[in-house]
Amino acid sequence: MSNLTKLSASDRLMELAPKYETLVKQGGEIELLPQEEEILCADWIDMEDYAVQGVWTQSPLYKEMNRAMIDAARKGIEYSSSKDGDEAHGFVSKVLPVGFRPGSNAIYVSSKL
């Protein structure tokens, strides 16, 4: 049994129909077709509203990613220059649990945020 099938239906983000699971397991490809109705309904969403959706709030990884995204949008990334003119900036790595499924993943965020 895969990790995906161990999750309840309400915890799954996306699930393939059985006929597509078989196709993929056999090395086939699923043709992706634009869903015009969904495209017409697409709209902007406030970053804060996006970040507080249930699946993201249960995930340390996505909570950190959304926090970094919001901080970067609000504050920008200010780089300070050292005396010799080299810019001092970089990223730090954080390994966090995904939260809504088993496992963890690394996220790299600005050391300035």
C-alpha distances in whole Angstrom, upper triangle without the diagonal:
4,7,8,6,7,11,13,15,18,16,15,18,17,14,15,16,14,17,17,13,14,18,16,14,17,19,21,22,22,26,26,29,31,31,35,34,32,34,37,36,35,37,38,36,38,36,36,35,32,31,31,28,25,23,25,27,23,23,25,25,26,28,30,30,31,34,35,35,37,39,40,41,43,45,44,44,48,48,51,53,54,58,58,56,53,50,48,44,41,37,36,32,30,26,24,21,20,19,17,14,14,16,20,22,26,28,32,34,38,40,43,41
4,5,5,7,9,12,14,16,14,12,15,14,12,13,15,13,16,15,12,14,16,14,13,16,18,19,20,20,23,24,27,28,28,32,32,29,31,35,33,32,34,34,33,34,32,33,32,29,28,28,25,23,20,22,24,21,20,22,21,22,25,27,26,28,31,31,32,34,36,36,37,40,41,41,41,44,45,47,50,51,55,54,53,49,47,44,41,37,34,32,29,26,23,21,18,16,17,15,11,11,13,16,18,22,25,28,31,35,36,39,37
4,6,5,7,11,12,14,12,10,13,13,12,14,16,16,19,17,14,17,19,17,16,19,20,21,22,21,25,24,27,28,28,32,31,28,31,34,32,30,32,32,31,32,30,30,29,26,25,25,22,20,17,19,20,17,16,19,18,19,22,23,23,25,27,28,29,31,33,33,35,37,38,38,38,41,42,45,47,48,52,52,50,47,44,42,38,35,31,29,26,23,20,18,15,13,13,11,8,7,10,13,16,19,22,25,28,32,34,36,34
4,5,6,9,9,12,9,7,10,9,8,10,13,13,16,15,12,15,17,15,15,18,19,20,20,19,22,21,24,25,25,28,28,25,27,30,28,27,29,29,28,29,28,28,27,24,23,23,20,18,15,17,19,17,16,19,18,18,21,23,23,24,27,28,27,30,32,33,33,36,37,37,37,41,42,45,47,49,52,52,50,47,44,42,39,35,32,30,27,24,21,19,16,13,13,10,8,9,12,15,17,20,22,26,28,32,34,36,34
4,5,7,8,12,10,9,12,11,9,11,12,12,15,15,12,14,17,16,15,19,20,21,21,20,23,23,25,27,26,29,29,26,29,32,30,29,31,32,30,32,30,31,29,26,26,25,22,20,17,20,22,19,19,22,22,22,24,26,26,27,30,31,31,33,35,36,37,39,41,41,41,44,45,48,51,52,56,56,54,51,48,46,42,39,35,34,30,28,25,22,19,17,16,13,11,12,15,18,20,24,26,29,32,35,37,40,37
4,7,9,12,10,10,13,13,12,14,16,15,19,19,16,18,21,19,18,22,23,24,24,24,27,26,28,30,29,32,31,29,31,34,32,31,33,33,31,32,31,30,29,26,25,25,22,19,17,19,21,17,17,20,21,21,23,25,26,26,29,31,31,32,35,36,37,39,40,40,41,44,45,48,50,52,56,56,54,51,48,45,42,39,35,33,29,27,23,21,17,15,14,12,9,10,14,17,20,23,25,29,31,35,37,39,37
4,6,8,6,6,10,11,11,14,16,16,20,19,16,19,22,20,20,24,24,25,25,23,26,25,27,28,27,30,29,26,29,31,29,28,29,30,28,29,27,27,25,23,22,21,18,15,13,16,17,14,15,18,18,18,20,23,23,24,26,28,28,29,32,33,34,35,38,38,38,42,43,46,49,50,54,54,52,49,46,44,40,37,33,31,28,25,22,20,16,14,12,9,8,10,13,16,19,22,24,28,29,33,35,37,34
4,5,5,7,10,12,11,14,15,16,20,20,18,21,23,22,22,25,26,27,26,24,27,25,27,28,26,29,28,25,28,30,28,27,29,29,27,28,27,27,25,23,22,21,18,15,13,17,18,15,16,20,20,20,22,25,25,25,27,29,29,30,33,34,34,36,38,39,40,43,45,48,51,52,56,57,55,51,48,46,42,39,36,34,31,28,25,22,19,16,14,11,11,13,17,19,22,25,26,30,31,35,37,39,36
4,5,5,9,9,9,12,13,14,18,17,16,19,21,20,21,24,25,25,24,22,24,23,24,24,23,26,24,22,25,27,24,24,26,27,25,27,26,26,23,21,22,20,17,14,13,17,18,16,17,21,21,20,22,25,25,24,27,29,29,30,33,34,34,36,38,38,39,43,45,48,51,53,56,57,55,52,48,46,43,40,36,35,32,29,27,24,20,17,16,12,12,15,19,21,23,26,27,31,32,35,38,39,36
4,6,8,10,11,14,16,18,21,20,19,22,24,23,24,27,28,27,26,24,26,24,25,25,23,25,23,21,24,25,23,22,24,24,22,24,23,23,20,18,18,17,14,11,10,14,15,13,15,19,20,18,20,23,23,22,25,27,26,27,30,31,31,33,35,36,37,41,43,46,49,51,55,55,53,50,47,45,41,38,35,33,31,28,26,22,19,16,14,11,12,15,19,21,22,25,26,29,30,33,36,37,34
4,7,9,10,14,16,18,21,20,18,22,24,22,23,26,27,26,25,23,25,23,25,25,23,26,25,22,24,26,24,23,24,24,22,23,22,21,19,17,17,16,13,10,8,11,13,11,12,16,16,15,17,20,20,19,22,24,24,25,28,29,29,31,33,34,35,38,40,43,46,48,51,52,50,47,44,42,38,35,31,30,27,24,22,19,16,13,11,7,8,12,15,17,18,22,22,26,27,30,32,34,31
4,6,7,11,13,15,18,16,15,19,20,18,19,23,23,23,21,19,22,20,22,22,21,24,23,20,22,25,22,21,23,24,22,24,22,22,20,18,18,17,14,12,9,12,15,13,13,17,17,15,18,21,20,20,23,25,24,25,28,29,29,31,34,34,34,38,40,43,46,47,51,52,49,46,43,41,37,34,31,30,27,24,22,19,16,13,12,8,8,12,15,17,18,21,22,25,27,30,33,34,31
4,7,10,13,16,18,16,15,19,20,18,20,23,23,22,20,18,20,17,19,19,18,21,20,17,19,21,19,18,20,20,19,21,19,20,18,15,15,16,12,11,8,11,14,13,13,16,16,14,16,19,18,17,21,22,21,23,26,26,26,28,31,31,32,35,37,40,43,45,49,49,47,44,41,39,35,32,29,28,26,23,22,19,16,13,13,9,10,14,15,17,17,20,20,23,25,28,31,32,29
4,7,10,13,15,13,12,16,16,15,17,20,19,19,17,14,16,14,16,17,16,19,18,16,18,21,19,18,20,21,21,23,22,23,21,18,19,19,16,15,12,15,18,17,16,20,18,17,20,22,20,20,24,25,24,25,28,29,28,31,33,33,34,38,39,42,45,47,51,51,49,45,42,41,37,34,31,30,28,26,24,22,19,15,16,12,12,15,17,19,19,22,22,25,27,30,33,34,32
4,7,9,11,10,9,13,14,13,14,17,18,17,15,13,16,15,17,18,17,21,20,18,20,23,22,21,24,25,24,27,26,27,24,21,22,23,19,18,15,18,21,19,19,22,21,20,23,25,24,24,27,28,27,29,32,32,32,35,37,37,37,41,42,46,48,50,54,54,52,48,45,44,40,37,34,33,30,28,26,24,21,18,18,14,13,16,18,20,21,24,25,28,30,33,36,38,35
4,6,8,6,6,10,10,10,12,14,15,13,12,10,13,13,15,17,16,20,20,18,20,23,23,22,25,27,26,29,28,30,27,24,25,26,22,22,19,21,24,23,22,26,24,23,26,28,26,27,30,31,30,32,35,35,34,37,40,39,39,43,44,48,50,52,56,55,53,50,47,46,42,39,36,35,32,31,28,27,24,21,21,18,16,19,21,23,23,26,27,30,32,35,38,40,38
4,6,5,6,9,10,11,12,15,16,14,14,11,14,14,16,18,17,21,20,19,22,24,24,24,27,29,29,32,31,32,30,27,28,29,25,24,22,24,27,26,26,29,28,26,29,32,30,30,34,35,33,35,38,38,38,40,43,42,43,47,48,51,54,56,60,59,57,54,51,49,46,43,39,39,36,34,32,30,27,24,24,21,19,22,24,26,27,30,31,34,36,39,42,44,41
4,5,5,6,9,10,11,12,14,13,14,12,15,16,18,21,21,24,24,23,25,28,28,28,31,33,32,35,34,35,33,30,31,31,28,27,24,27,29,28,27,31,29,29,32,34,32,33,36,37,36,38,41,41,41,43,46,45,46,49,50,54,56,58,61,61,59,55,53,51,48,44,41,40,37,36,33,31,28,25,25,22,20,22,24,27,28,31,32,35,38,41,44,46,44
4,6,5,6,9,10,11,13,11,12,10,13,15,17,20,20,23,24,23,25,28,28,28,31,33,34,37,36,37,35,32,33,34,30,29,27,29,32,31,30,33,32,31,34,36,34,35,38,39,37,39,42,42,42,45,47,46,47,50,51,55,57,59,62,62,59,56,53,52,49,46,42,42,39,38,35,34,31,28,28,25,23,25,27,29,30,33,34,37,39,43,45,47,45
4,5,5,6,8,10,11,9,9,7,10,12,14,17,18,21,22,21,23,26,26,26,29,31,31,34,33,35,33,29,31,32,28,27,25,27,30,29,28,31,29,28,31,33,31,31,35,36,34,36,39,39,39,42,44,43,43,47,48,51,53,55,59,58,56,52,50,49,45,42,39,39,36,35,32,31,29,25,26,23,21,23,25,27,27,30,31,34,36,39,42,44,42
4,5,5,6,9,10,10,10,10,13,14,17,20,20,24,25,23,25,28,28,27,30,32,32,34,33,35,33,29,30,31,28,27,23,26,29,27,26,29,27,27,30,32,30,31,34,35,34,36,39,38,39,41,44,42,43,46,47,50,52,54,58,57,55,52,49,48,44,41,38,37,34,33,30,29,26,23,24,21,19,20,22,24,25,28,29,32,35,38,41,43,41
4,5,5,6,9,9,10,11,14,16,19,22,23,27,27,26,28,31,31,31,34,35,35,38,37,38,37,33,34,35,31,30,27,29,32,31,30,32,31,30,34,35,33,34,38,38,37,40,42,42,42,45,47,46,46,50,50,53,55,57,61,60,58,54,52,51,47,44,41,40,37,36,33,32,29,27,27,25,22,23,25,27,27,31,32,35,38,41,44,46,44
4,6,5,7,5,7,8,11,14,17,20,21,25,26,25,26,30,30,29,33,34,35,37,36,38,36,33,34,35,32,31,28,30,33,32,30,33,31,30,34,35,33,34,38,38,36,39,42,41,41,44,46,45,45,49,49,52,54,56,60,59,56,53,50,50,46,43,40,40,37,36,33,33,30,27,29,26,24,25,26,28,28,31,32,35,37,40,43,45,44
4,5,5,5,6,7,11,13,17,20,21,25,26,24,26,29,29,28,31,33,33,35,34,36,34,31,31,33,30,29,26,27,31,29,28,30,28,27,31,32,30,31,35,35,33,36,39,38,38,41,43,42,42,45,46,49,51,52,56,55,53,49,47,46,42,39,36,36,33,32,30,29,27,24,26,23,21,22,23,24,24,27,28,31,34,37,40,42,40
4,5,7,10,11,15,17,20,23,25,28,29,28,29,33,32,31,34,36,36,38,36,38,36,33,33,35,32,31,27,29,32,30,28,31,28,29,32,33,31,33,36,36,35,38,41,40,40,44,45,44,44,47,47,50,52,54,57,56,54,51,48,47,44,40,37,37,33,33,30,29,27,25,26,24,21,21,22,24,24,27,29,32,35,38,41,43,42
4,6,9,11,15,18,21,24,26,29,31,29,30,34,34,33,36,38,38,41,39,41,39,36,36,38,35,34,31,32,35,34,32,34,32,32,36,36,34,36,39,39,38,41,43,43,43,46,48,46,46,49,50,53,54,56,59,58,56,53,50,49,46,43,40,39,36,36,33,33,31,28,30,28,25,25,26,28,28,30,32,35,38,41,44,46,45
4,7,10,13,16,19,22,24,28,30,28,29,32,33,32,35,36,36,39,37,39,38,34,35,37,34,33,30,31,35,33,31,33,30,30,34,35,32,34,38,37,36,39,41,40,41,44,45,44,43,47,47,50,51,53,56,55,53,49,47,46,43,40,37,37,34,34,31,31,30,27,29,27,25,25,25,27,26,28,30,32,35,38,41,44,42
4,7,10,13,16,19,21,25,27,25,26,30,30,29,33,34,35,38,36,39,37,34,35,36,33,33,30,31,35,33,32,34,31,31,34,35,33,34,38,37,36,39,41,40,40,44,45,43,43,47,47,50,52,54,57,56,54,50,48,47,44,41,38,38,35,35,33,33,31,28,30,28,26,26,27,28,28,30,31,33,36,39,42,44,43
4,6,9,12,16,18,21,23,22,23,26,27,26,29,31,32,34,33,36,34,31,32,34,31,31,28,29,33,32,30,32,30,29,32,33,30,32,35,35,33,36,38,37,37,40,42,40,41,44,44,48,49,51,55,54,51,48,46,45,42,39,36,37,34,34,32,31,30,27,29,27,25,26,26,27,26,28,29,31,34,37,40,42,40
4,6,9,13,15,18,20,19,19,23,24,23,26,28,29,32,31,34,32,28,30,32,29,29,26,27,31,30,29,31,29,28,31,32,29,30,34,34,32,34,37,36,36,39,41,39,40,44,44,48,50,52,55,54,52,49,46,45,42,39,36,37,34,34,32,31,30,26,28,25,24,26,26,27,27,29,29,31,34,37,40,41,40
4,6,10,12,15,18,17,17,21,22,21,25,27,28,31,31,33,32,28,30,32,29,30,27,28,32,32,30,33,30,29,32,33,30,31,34,34,32,34,37,36,35,39,41,39,40,43,44,48,49,52,55,54,51,48,46,46,42,39,37,38,36,35,34,33,32,28,30,27,26,28,29,30,28,30,30,32,34,37,40,42,40
4,7,9,12,15,14,14,17,18,18,21,23,24,28,27,30,28,25,27,29,26,27,24,25,29,29,28,31,28,26,29,31,27,28,31,31,29,31,34,33,32,35,37,36,37,40,41,45,47,49,53,52,49,46,44,43,40,37,35,36,34,33,32,31,30,26,28,25,25,27,28,28,27,29,28,30,32,34,38,39,37
4,6,9,12,11,11,14,16,16,20,22,24,27,27,30,28,25,28,29,27,28,26,27,30,31,30,33,30,28,31,32,29,29,33,32,30,32,35,34,32,36,38,37,38,41,43,46,48,51,54,54,51,48,45,45,42,39,37,38,36,36,35,34,32,29,30,27,27,30,31,31,30,31,31,33,34,36,40,41,39
4,6,9,8,8,11,13,12,16,19,21,24,25,28,26,23,26,27,25,26,25,26,29,30,29,32,29,27,30,31,28,27,31,31,28,29,33,31,30,33,36,34,36,39,41,45,47,49,53,52,49,47,44,44,40,38,36,37,36,35,35,33,32,29,30,27,28,31,31,31,30,31,30,32,33,35,38,39,37
4,6,5,6,9,10,11,15,18,20,23,24,26,24,22,25,26,23,25,23,25,28,29,28,31,29,27,29,31,28,27,31,31,28,29,33,32,30,33,36,35,37,40,42,46,48,51,54,54,51,48,45,45,42,40,37,38,37,36,35,34,32,29,29,27,27,30,31,32,31,32,31,33,34,36,39,40,37
4,5,5,6,9,10,14,17,19,23,24,27,24,22,26,27,24,26,26,27,30,31,31,34,32,29,31,33,30,28,32,32,29,30,33,32,30,33,36,35,37,40,42,46,48,52,55,55,51,49,46,46,43,41,39,40,39,38,38,36,35,31,32,29,30,34,34,35,33,35,33,35,35,37,41,41,38
4,5,5,6,9,12,16,18,22,23,25,23,21,25,25,23,25,24,25,28,30,30,33,31,28,30,32,29,28,31,32,29,29,33,32,30,32,36,35,37,41,43,47,49,52,56,56,52,50,47,47,43,42,40,40,39,38,38,36,35,31,31,28,30,33,34,35,33,35,34,35,35,37,41,41,38
4,5,5,6,10,13,15,19,20,22,19,18,21,22,19,21,21,22,25,26,26,29,27,24,26,28,26,24,27,28,25,26,29,29,27,29,32,32,34,38,40,44,46,49,53,53,49,47,44,44,40,38,36,37,35,34,34,32,31,27,28,25,26,30,31,31,30,31,30,32,32,34,37,37,35
4,5,5,9,12,14,18,19,22,20,18,21,23,21,23,22,23,26,28,27,30,28,25,27,28,25,24,27,27,24,25,28,27,25,28,31,30,32,36,38,42,44,47,50,50,47,45,42,42,38,37,35,36,35,34,34,33,32,28,29,27,28,31,32,32,30,31,29,31,31,33,36,36,34
4,6,8,12,15,18,20,23,20,19,23,24,22,24,24,25,28,29,30,32,31,27,29,31,28,26,29,29,26,26,30,29,26,29,32,31,34,37,40,43,46,49,52,52,49,47,44,44,41,39,37,39,38,37,37,35,35,31,31,29,31,34,35,35,33,34,32,34,33,35,38,38,35
4,6,10,12,16,18,20,17,16,20,21,18,21,21,22,24,26,27,29,28,25,26,28,26,23,26,27,24,24,28,27,25,27,30,30,33,36,39,42,45,48,51,52,49,47,43,43,40,38,36,37,36,35,35,33,32,29,29,26,28,32,33,33,32,33,31,32,32,33,37,36,34
4,7,9,13,15,17,15,14,17,19,17,20,19,20,22,24,24,27,25,22,23,25,22,20,23,24,20,21,24,24,21,24,27,26,29,32,35,39,41,44,48,48,45,43,39,39,36,34,32,33,33,32,32,30,30,26,27,25,27,30,31,30,29,29,27,29,28,30,33,33,30
4,6,10,12,15,13,12,16,17,16,19,20,19,21,24,24,26,25,21,22,24,21,19,21,22,19,18,22,22,19,21,24,24,27,30,33,36,39,42,46,46,43,41,38,37,34,33,31,32,32,31,32,30,30,26,27,25,28,31,31,30,29,29,27,28,27,28,32,31,28
4,7,9,12,10,10,13,15,15,18,19,18,20,23,23,24,23,19,20,21,19,16,18,19,15,15,18,18,15,17,20,20,23,26,29,33,36,39,42,43,40,38,34,34,31,30,28,30,29,29,30,28,28,25,26,24,27,30,30,29,27,27,25,25,24,25,28,27,24
4,6,8,7,6,10,12,11,15,16,15,16,20,20,21,21,17,17,19,17,13,16,17,14,13,16,17,14,15,19,20,22,26,29,32,35,38,42,43,39,38,34,33,30,29,27,28,28,27,28,26,26,23,23,22,25,28,28,27,26,26,23,24,22,24,27,26,23
4,5,5,6,9,10,11,15,16,14,16,19,19,20,20,16,15,17,15,12,13,15,12,10,13,14,11,12,16,17,20,23,26,30,33,36,39,40,37,36,32,31,28,27,26,26,26,25,27,25,25,23,23,22,25,28,28,27,25,25,22,23,21,22,25,23,20
4,5,5,6,9,10,14,15,12,13,17,16,17,16,13,12,13,12,8,10,11,8,7,10,11,9,10,14,15,17,21,24,27,30,33,37,38,35,33,29,28,25,24,22,23,23,22,23,21,22,20,20,20,23,26,25,23,22,22,18,19,17,18,21,20,17
4,5,5,6,9,12,14,11,11,15,15,16,16,13,11,13,12,8,9,12,10,7,11,13,11,11,15,16,19,22,25,28,31,34,38,39,36,35,31,29,26,25,23,23,23,22,23,21,21,19,19,19,23,25,25,24,23,22,19,20,18,19,22,21,17
4,6,6,7,11,12,11,11,15,16,17,17,14,13,15,14,11,12,15,13,11,14,16,14,15,18,20,22,25,28,32,35,38,41,43,40,38,34,33,30,28,26,26,26,24,25,22,22,20,19,19,22,25,26,24,24,24,21,23,21,23,25,24,21
4,6,6,9,10,8,10,13,13,15,15,11,11,13,12,8,11,13,11,10,14,15,14,15,18,19,21,25,28,31,34,37,40,41,39,36,33,31,28,27,24,24,23,22,22,20,20,17,17,16,19,22,23,21,20,21,19,20,19,21,24,23,20
4,6,9,9,6,7,11,11,12,12,8,7,10,9,6,8,11,10,9,12,14,13,14,17,18,20,23,26,29,32,35,38,40,37,35,31,29,26,24,22,21,21,19,19,17,17,15,14,14,18,20,20,19,18,19,16,18,16,19,21,21,17
4,6,8,7,6,9,11,12,13,10,9,12,12,9,10,14,13,12,15,17,16,17,20,21,23,26,29,32,35,38,41,43,40,38,34,33,29,28,25,24,23,21,21,18,17,15,14,14,18,21,21,20,20,21,19,21,20,22,24,24,20
4,6,6,6,9,11,13,14,11,10,14,13,11,13,16,15,14,18,20,19,20,23,24,26,29,32,35,38,40,44,45,43,40,37,35,31,29,26,26,24,22,22,18,17,15,13,12,16,19,20,20,20,21,20,22,21,24,26,26,23
4,5,5,6,9,12,13,11,11,14,15,13,15,18,17,17,20,22,22,23,25,27,28,31,34,37,40,42,46,47,45,42,39,36,33,31,28,26,25,22,21,17,16,13,11,10,13,17,18,18,19,21,20,23,22,25,27,28,24
4,6,6,7,10,11,9,10,13,13,12,15,17,17,17,20,22,22,23,26,26,27,31,33,36,39,41,45,46,43,41,37,35,32,29,26,24,22,20,18,15,13,10,8,7,10,13,15,15,16,18,17,21,21,24,26,27,24
4,5,5,8,8,5,6,10,9,8,11,13,13,14,16,18,18,20,22,23,24,27,29,32,35,37,41,42,40,37,34,32,28,26,22,21,19,17,16,13,12,9,8,8,11,14,15,14,14,16,15,17,17,20,22,23,20
4,5,7,9,7,6,10,11,10,11,14,14,14,17,19,19,20,22,23,24,28,30,32,36,38,41,43,41,38,34,32,29,27,23,22,20,17,17,13,12,11,9,9,13,15,16,15,16,17,16,19,18,21,23,23,20
4,7,9,8,8,11,13,12,14,16,17,18,20,22,22,23,25,26,27,30,32,35,38,39,43,44,42,40,36,34,30,28,24,22,20,17,16,12,10,8,6,6,10,12,13,13,15,17,16,19,19,23,24,25,22
4,5,5,6,9,10,10,12,14,15,16,18,20,21,22,24,24,25,28,29,32,35,37,40,41,39,37,33,31,27,24,21,19,17,13,12,9,7,5,4,6,9,11,11,10,11,13,13,16,16,20,21,23,20
4,6,5,6,9,10,10,12,14,15,16,18,20,21,22,23,22,25,27,29,32,34,37,38,37,34,31,28,24,22,18,16,14,10,10,6,6,6,6,9,11,12,11,9,10,11,11,14,14,17,18,20,17
4,6,5,6,9,10,11,12,14,15,17,19,20,21,21,21,24,25,28,30,32,36,36,35,32,28,26,22,19,16,14,11,9,8,5,6,5,7,10,11,12,10,8,7,8,7,11,11,15,17,19,16
4,5,5,6,8,10,10,12,14,15,16,18,19,20,20,23,25,28,31,33,36,37,35,32,29,27,23,20,17,16,14,12,11,9,9,7,8,10,12,14,13,11,10,11,9,12,12,15,18,19,16
4,6,5,6,9,10,11,12,14,15,16,18,19,19,22,24,27,30,32,36,37,35,32,29,26,23,21,17,16,15,12,12,10,10,9,10,12,14,16,15,13,13,13,11,13,12,15,17,18,14
4,6,5,6,9,10,10,12,14,15,16,16,16,19,21,24,27,28,32,33,31,29,25,23,19,17,14,12,11,9,10,9,11,10,12,14,16,17,16,13,11,11,8,10,9,12,13,14,11
4,5,5,6,9,10,11,12,14,15,15,15,19,20,23,26,28,32,33,30,28,24,22,18,16,13,12,12,10,11,10,12,11,13,15,16,18,16,13,11,10,7,9,8,11,13,14,12
4,5,5,6,8,10,11,12,14,14,15,19,21,24,27,30,33,34,32,29,26,24,20,19,16,16,15,14,15,13,14,13,14,15,18,20,19,16,15,14,11,12,11,13,15,16,12
4,5,5,6,8,10,10,12,13,14,17,19,22,25,27,31,32,30,28,24,22,19,17,15,14,15,13,15,14,15,15,16,17,20,22,20,18,16,15,12,12,10,11,13,13,9
4,6,5,6,9,10,10,10,11,14,16,19,22,24,28,29,27,24,21,19,15,14,12,12,12,12,14,14,16,16,18,19,21,23,21,18,16,14,10,10,7,8,10,10,7
4,6,5,6,9,10,10,11,15,17,20,23,26,30,30,28,25,22,20,17,16,14,15,15,15,17,16,18,17,19,20,22,24,22,19,17,15,12,12,9,10,13,13,10
4,5,5,6,8,9,11,15,18,21,24,27,30,32,29,27,23,22,19,18,16,17,18,17,19,18,20,19,20,21,24,26,25,22,20,19,15,15,12,12,15,13,10
4,5,5,6,7,9,12,15,17,21,23,27,28,26,24,20,19,16,16,14,15,17,16,19,19,21,20,22,23,26,27,26,23,21,19,15,14,11,10,12,10,7
4,6,5,5,6,10,12,16,19,22,25,26,24,22,18,17,14,14,13,15,16,17,20,20,22,22,23,25,27,28,26,23,21,19,15,13,10,9,11,9,7
4,6,6,9,12,15,18,21,25,28,29,26,24,21,20,17,17,17,18,20,20,23,22,24,23,25,26,28,30,28,25,23,21,17,16,13,12,15,13,11
4,6,9,12,15,18,21,24,28,29,26,25,21,21,18,19,18,20,21,21,24,24,26,25,26,27,30,32,30,27,25,23,20,18,15,14,16,13,10
4,6,8,12,14,18,21,24,26,23,22,18,17,15,16,16,18,20,21,24,24,26,26,27,29,31,33,31,28,26,23,20,18,14,12,13,10,8
4,6,10,13,16,19,22,24,21,19,16,15,13,14,15,17,19,20,24,24,27,26,28,29,31,33,31,28,25,22,18,16,13,11,12,9,9
4,6,10,13,16,19,20,18,16,12,12,9,11,12,14,17,19,22,23,26,26,28,30,31,32,30,27,24,21,17,14,11,8,9,6,7
4,6,10,13,16,18,15,14,10,10,9,11,13,16,19,21,24,26,29,29,31,33,35,35,33,29,27,23,20,17,14,10,10,7,9
4,7,10,13,14,12,10,7,7,6,9,12,15,18,21,24,26,29,30,32,34,36,36,33,30,27,23,20,17,14,10,10,7,10
4,7,10,12,9,9,6,6,8,11,14,17,20,23,26,28,32,33,35,37,39,39,36,32,29,26,23,19,17,13,12,9,13
4,7,8,6,6,4,6,9,13,16,19,22,25,29,31,34,35,38,40,41,41,38,35,32,28,25,22,19,16,14,13,16
4,5,5,6,6,7,10,14,17,19,23,26,29,32,35,37,39,42,43,42,39,35,33,29,27,23,21,17,15,14,18
4,5,8,9,10,14,17,21,23,27,29,33,35,39,40,43,46,46,46,43,39,36,33,30,27,25,21,19,18,22
4,6,9,11,14,17,21,23,27,30,33,36,40,41,43,46,47,46,43,39,36,33,30,27,25,22,20,19,23
4,6,9,12,16,19,22,26,29,32,35,38,39,42,44,45,45,42,38,35,31,29,25,23,20,19,18,21
4,6,9,12,16,19,22,25,29,31,35,36,39,41,42,41,38,35,31,28,25,22,20,17,16,15,19
4,6,9,13,16,20,23,26,29,32,33,36,38,39,39,36,32,29,25,22,19,17,14,13,12,16
4,7,11,13,17,20,23,26,29,30,33,36,36,36,33,29,26,22,20,16,15,11,10,9,13
4,7,10,14,17,20,22,26,27,29,32,33,33,30,26,23,19,17,13,11,8,7,7,10
4,7,10,13,17,19,23,24,27,29,30,29,26,22,19,16,13,9,8,6,6,8,10
4,7,10,13,16,19,20,23,25,26,26,22,19,16,12,10,6,5,4,5,8,10
4,7,10,13,16,18,21,23,24,23,20,16,14,10,8,5,6,6,6,9,10
4,7,10,13,15,18,21,21,20,16,13,10,6,6,5,7,9,9,13,13
4,6,10,12,14,18,18,17,14,10,8,5,5,6,8,11,11,14,13
4,7,9,12,15,15,13,10,7,5,4,6,9,11,14,15,18,17
4,6,9,12,12,11,9,5,6,6,8,11,12,16,17,19,17
4,5,9,9,8,6,4,6,9,11,14,16,19,20,23,21
4,6,6,7,6,5,7,9,11,14,16,20,21,24,21
4,5,7,8,8,10,13,14,18,19,22,24,26,23
4,7,9,10,12,15,16,20,21,25,26,28,25
4,7,9,11,15,16,20,22,26,27,30,27
4,7,10,14,16,20,22,26,27,30,28
4,7,11,13,17,20,23,25,27,26
4,7,10,13,16,20,21,24,22
4,7,10,13,17,18,21,20
4,7,10,13,15,18,17
4,6,10,12,15,13
4,7,9,12,11
4,6,8,8
4,5,6
4,6
4
